[in-house]
């Protein structure tokens, strides 16, 4: 039986790999792959003021721009740091043009000696087709480490410290998957399409 196509509104290889591990029953393709397949540019925006809003917006725009009734998924995720009044929040991916490590160093500098280092890693995932869209949001609570630590993961993993004192980047993939807000959201959103 032919697998149903799931288009992911991302070109982030780490995210795509994670989604492929959970959605094995689907043929997963990225936006880049879809653009090549349909020979046209796909424009997606993130101009809402919440993670959920951005995730829903990207799924709707993706559905409108593709030629077939594929299942579409998008996520918006980011870091909210209490000591920085929620910064970078929904601007996590766009607040600075630099690689992840440089951004992480800058966030640590911004916090300086601020003792309120509490942070949330927030993931909103929307999934849908032309008939229905569902969205799930999950959070992971931690704090910002005083310096980057660990070699596993991506994004803010090297500065996101858990209650056990380890950063996400110091965990094995298996350990991270047990607590990851993205993994939890992906598992929950999968229930909507496996019914």
Order of alpha helices (4+ residues) and beta strands (2+ residues): beta-alpha-beta-alpha-alpha-beta-alpha-beta-beta-beta-alpha-alpha
